[in-house]
Amino acid sequence: MHKLTSHGATGALLLVGASRGLGLAMAVEFLARGWSVVGTVRGSGRTKLHDLADEYKGRLEIESLDITQTNEIAALRERLSGRSFDMLFVNAGTANDNQGETIADVSTEEFVRVMVTNALSPMRVVEGLQDLVSGSGVIGVMSSGQGSVGNNEKGGHEIYRGSKAALNMYMRSYAARHAGEARALALIAPGWIRTELGGPDAPLSIGESIPKVVDVLVAQQGRPGLRYLDRDGNAVPW
Ligand SMILES: NC(=O)c1ccc[n+]([C@@H]2O[C@H](COP(=O)([O-])OP(=O)(O)OC[C@H]3O[C@@H](n4cnc5c(N)ncnc54)[C@H](OP(=O)(O)O)[C@@H]3O)[C@@H](O)[C@H]2O)c1
């Protein structure tokens, strides 16, 4: 018997970027709550998500997607044609290799890589896969507290911050274009967490954040409009 969500129902999740880190932990958490999950990884190599699929036969399917490749987004849309998901969540993201470098220092190539991965590509995934989400479903994207313009009083992580602020802006534009629709839209700030991206000095473990993030996402069901929320469900200043 699967544990039911706080809304008393389980659902179907399409989770983009589930090979490791926070995305993998989200897959684990949703599966533990009885959801069925289609999780994407890059390329064809074996990942920890494949180990999880062995454990959750039939409830976890693995698909391949590099979010920066528009042809791969279109191909995934085609492969999933006819399916309906209660939630699409785009977790995939990156950071510039040298987090200390400023906008004055960063190479154009590295700036473009981070912006394309964190701002443009998640939106292309949302635009390309939105039709797979039920009319009253949830579309979520992993943002960051660092994407808050209003909270940026200390600076630092300039390139990454800019990419998540841009992502937030594009989601607001998406929400404006889809005003009046029943779907819930969410940008999530999960906190600073020890992953490959977050590094060893982050204050939070994955287990201290992700179950809360999943609570927040599940609670968005049936709540139309866009919200930028932290792991406790509190609004983050834009
Ligand atoms: N950790 C933190 O403190 C923190 C805080 C706030 C927000 N976030 C955000 O949370 C998300 C996950 O971060 P994380 O800490 O779990 O980082 P991570 O451990 O480095 O994992 C990054 C994930 O994104 C995937 N990914 C990267 N580029 C991709 C692409 N082009 N196409 C498809 N998948 C791609 C990776 O896949 P591969 O295995 O193929 O590389 C991996 O699954 C990111 O959006 C990040 O910005 C993290």
Ligand as a Chemical Component Dictionary entry (heavy atoms), coordinates in Angstrom:
data_LIG
# 
_chem_comp.id                   LIG 
_chem_comp.type                 NON-POLYMER 
_chem_comp.pdbx_formal_charge   0 
_chem_comp.three_letter_code    LIG 
# 
loop_
_chem_comp_atom.comp_id 
_chem_comp_atom.atom_id 
_chem_comp_atom.alt_atom_id 
_chem_comp_atom.type_symbol 
_chem_comp_atom.charge 
_chem_comp_atom.model_Cartn_x 
_chem_comp_atom.model_Cartn_y 
_chem_comp_atom.model_Cartn_z 
_chem_comp_atom.pdbx_ordinal 
LIG N1  N1  N 0  22.420 22.282 -4.607  1  
LIG C1  C1  C 0  21.994 23.490 -4.308  2  
LIG O1  O1  O 0  22.408 24.101 -3.304  3  
LIG C2  C2  C 0  20.932 24.150 -5.166  4  
LIG C3  C3  C 0  20.317 25.287 -4.648  5  
LIG C4  C4  C 0  19.339 25.926 -5.403  6  
LIG C5  C5  C 0  18.981 25.420 -6.638  7  
LIG N2  N2  N 1  19.620 24.306 -7.132  8  
LIG C6  C6  C 0  19.206 23.831 -8.448  9  
LIG O2  O2  O 0  18.743 22.501 -8.327  10 
LIG C7  C7  C 0  18.941 21.810 -9.565  11 
LIG C8  C8  C 0  19.702 20.523 -9.309  12 
LIG O3  O3  O 0  20.939 20.864 -8.709  13 
LIG P1  P1  P 0  21.860 19.812 -7.938  14 
LIG O4  O4  O 0  22.389 20.521 -6.763  15 
LIG O5  O5  O -1 21.171 18.517 -7.779  16 
LIG O6  O6  O 0  23.063 19.708 -9.009  17 
LIG P2  P2  P 0  23.877 18.454 -9.553  18 
LIG O7  O7  O 0  24.090 17.451 -8.480  19 
LIG O8  O8  O 0  25.049 19.053 -10.238 20 
LIG O9  O9  O 0  22.862 17.803 -10.643 21 
LIG C9  C9  C 0  22.545 18.527 -11.792 22 
LIG C10 C10 C 0  21.495 17.728 -12.541 23 
LIG O10 O10 O 0  21.114 18.469 -13.704 24 
LIG C11 C11 C 0  21.342 17.638 -14.842 25 
LIG N3  N3  N 0  21.702 18.441 -16.012 26 
LIG C12 C12 C 0  22.634 19.410 -16.122 27 
LIG N4  N4  N 0  22.679 19.896 -17.361 28 
LIG C13 C13 C 0  21.751 19.194 -18.074 29 
LIG C14 C14 C 0  21.333 19.220 -19.426 30 
LIG N5  N5  N 0  21.876 20.036 -20.329 31 
LIG N6  N6  N 0  20.348 18.374 -19.807 32 
LIG C15 C15 C 0  19.795 17.519 -18.920 33 
LIG N7  N7  N 0  20.162 17.429 -17.637 34 
LIG C16 C16 C 0  21.135 18.267 -17.224 35 
LIG C17 C17 C 0  22.471 16.719 -14.433 36 
LIG O11 O11 O 0  22.540 15.604 -15.306 37 
LIG P3  P3  P 0  23.933 14.813 -15.594 38 
LIG O12 O12 O 0  24.047 13.768 -14.513 39 
LIG O13 O13 O 0  23.740 14.254 -16.951 40 
LIG O14 O14 O 0  25.048 15.810 -15.535 41 
LIG C18 C18 C 0  22.031 16.386 -13.009 42 
LIG O15 O15 O 0  20.969 15.452 -13.013 43 
LIG C19 C19 C 0  19.670 22.790 -10.483 44 
LIG O16 O16 O 0  18.718 23.446 -11.297 45 
LIG C20 C20 C 0  20.293 23.774 -9.495  46 
LIG O17 O17 O 0  20.526 25.027 -10.075 47 
LIG C21 C21 C 0  20.577 23.656 -6.416  48 
# 
loop_
_chem_comp_bond.comp_id 
_chem_comp_bond.atom_id_1 
_chem_comp_bond.atom_id_2 
_chem_comp_bond.value_order 
_chem_comp_bond.pdbx_ordinal 
LIG N1  C1  SING 1  
LIG C1  O1  DOUB 2  
LIG C1  C2  SING 3  
LIG C2  C3  SING 4  
LIG C2  C21 DOUB 5  
LIG C3  C4  DOUB 6  
LIG C4  C5  SING 7  
LIG C5  N2  DOUB 8  
LIG N2  C6  SING 9  
LIG N2  C21 SING 10 
LIG C6  O2  SING 11 
LIG C6  C20 SING 12 
LIG O2  C7  SING 13 
LIG C7  C8  SING 14 
LIG C7  C19 SING 15 
LIG C8  O3  SING 16 
LIG O3  P1  SING 17 
LIG P1  O4  DOUB 18 
LIG P1  O5  SING 19 
LIG P1  O6  SING 20 
LIG O6  P2  SING 21 
LIG P2  O7  DOUB 22 
LIG P2  O8  SING 23 
LIG P2  O9  SING 24 
LIG O9  C9  SING 25 
LIG C9  C10 SING 26 
LIG C10 O10 SING 27 
LIG C10 C18 SING 28 
LIG O10 C11 SING 29 
LIG C11 N3  SING 30 
LIG C11 C17 SING 31 
LIG N3  C12 SING 32 
LIG N3  C16 SING 33 
LIG C12 N4  DOUB 34 
LIG N4  C13 SING 35 
LIG C13 C14 SING 36 
LIG C13 C16 DOUB 37 
LIG C14 N5  SING 38 
LIG C14 N6  DOUB 39 
LIG N6  C15 SING 40 
LIG C15 N7  DOUB 41 
LIG N7  C16 SING 42 
LIG C17 O11 SING 43 
LIG C17 C18 SING 44 
LIG O11 P3  SING 45 
LIG P3  O12 DOUB 46 
LIG P3  O13 SING 47 
LIG P3  O14 SING 48 
LIG C18 O15 SING 49 
LIG C19 O16 SING 50 
LIG C19 C20 SING 51 
LIG C20 O17 SING 52 
# 
